[in-house]
């Protein structure tokens, strides 16, 4: 496939390069006078293919990492800081002010999403709007948690006022595929619960944080939000080695999570909030509605080019329908439109990682050498920044594409006769996030569901795997996750139950009443937030 240049519409042109010349520490946007790293898009804006320079970010090092750590520790101040002791309603107000300013940056953030990670225009809009909705939903969920806590309990002669309190300092590392939404799904609940945060944006999708830097500085007290730019290991390792981080919040690969966790000298003190890799399968039964199944499997395998942890990464198709399914599915794959993110109706877009096309081609080569065939005519056709989706069949366990999370547009298919074949594979897998099951006969679906819920954390009936709605639990077994991310669960993940207790006697009750009437304690309060 030869690279074809199409002029960039004027509204999406990168006219001014984004030079992020500062980083945020202790409430100050500190100007960086050291080395910078260039940020490129794999999307070309010239006739001859050439990556497009988008801007530059500071190449910060260990000293700046420890500076940010000190800032976050000082802002928490052993629990005495302004932010962790602030009234809930005041933290909520700060978050509301931030999101209102964030909404004003929608246009530039969406443009940078398209250029930096190749996400199509509609999906980029959805990511921004979904993130704003997530912030508002988090605020409402926190209000409800606080309402439920605005009371005293009494048991065995002890009065107790139970609330959720912050954990301390959070190191937040987000992913490139949802650099705004999934990053903020860590960052926002961590902040609103009273923690202080050190945040390093993803390698791809880093410049889109630039328009939000002043809003972070303006609406949160000094040291509460600290934003660093540079290489993850260079910055994160010394922060973790200090032992001062209370929570590691990471969405990425388990190898990174394990390495950073091992760097912490007191792992028993470290809470983990992790969203990791997955190899979500689809199981297609003989009675599946093929029209629906193909539509859902196209979306599941190739939405954002399959670069989602929730993507369908392997399809198990029953022998009785495999030929019909593969013929129709392959045709549907080849009918998908490839192009730049701003083109109308485009489904397949350039890959943001420069080395990803070569990796995908190596997976295809390994599979074909070991007996698989590319069954769609366009499969594997490539250009400088893309490999066209390859539907591979038959796939066997000795192939790399079976074992590895491809995180891209390759679709392995395995046929089965006995349902225990895919079930056994799932049980042996290192991953356990979700599964999609396609079929109609309830006598077969019922017992199958009862098994699948013990292998993964979400079973999707006649639909592709997905994260949302954000109100529902999002987690996984084995190497796929640690802790649960959803609006309500994330607030719990970044906090701990803590309470004030007093023996039920006249003197203590008088003290408690005076404390409540005087508002001398922000924690001890029965105020009801509307």
Secondary structure, DSSP 4 states (H G I P E B T S, - for coil): ------PPPGGG---S-EEE-EEEETTEEEEP-S-EEEEEEEEE-SSS--EEEEEEEE---HHHHHHHHHHHHHHHGGGTSHHHHS-HHHHHHHHHHHHHHHHTTHHHHHHHHHHHH---HHHHHHHHHHHHHHHHHHHHHHHHHHHHHSS-EEETTEEEEEEEEE-SEEEEE--STTTTHHHHHHHHHHHHTT-EEEEE--SSS-GGGGGGHHHHHHHS-TTTEEEE-S-HHHHHHHHHHTT--SEEEEES-HHHHHHHHHH-S-GGG-EEEEE----EEEEE-TT--HHHHHHHHHHHHHGGGG-STTSEEEEEEEGGGHHHHHHHHHHHHHTSPB--TTSTT--B---SSTTHHHHHHHHHHHHHHTT-EE-STTTT-EETTEE--EEEES--TTSHHHHS---SSEEEEEEESSTHHHHHHHHHSSEESEEEEE---HHHHHHHHHHHTTTSSEEEESS-----STTS----EETTEES--SHHHHHHHTEEEEEEEEESSHHHHHHHHHHHHHT--SSS------
